[in-house]
Amino acid sequence: MITRIPAASLTAAALSLMFLGNPASAQQATQEKPTQGQQPESNSAAAAVSDQKIEAFAVAYQQVDKIRQEYSAKIGATSDPTAKQQLQTEASKQMVQAVQTSPGISVDEYRTILAAAQKDPVLVKKVQDKLQKSAPAQQ
């Protein structure tokens, strides 16, 4: 049962997609830290994302998280660094493909919503609500 989205899961999903899409931007994104004077605009991201996009994001997120969990176990069971890298690359490709085949959302939209959710607790709550509504069907 999915009840909450752990921040670590959001981060893992975001980083996985970013690394495949553009390694340079992934490096930049992982290095970006809020600096003094930067205050997130809490309600702006949630208000800017439509309910349809949140629904599409939730469907895609469930697929991405399933792949992440599957490959996390495989990567954890592998001691060879080269094999780990290959598994990470394969996982990233499958995650991107899962988003691409999800109706109503593009990889860029997914990344945008994921990044916004990491800064906006209101948006995270909306996504959690969508995930909880769809969770009983997966139990």
Secondary structure as UniProt FT lines:
FT   HELIX           7..21
FT   HELIX           23..31
FT   TURN            36..37
FT   HELIX           42..48
FT   HELIX           51..76
FT   HELIX           81..101
FT   TURN            103..104
FT   HELIX           107..119
FT   HELIX           121..134
FT   HELIX           135..138
//
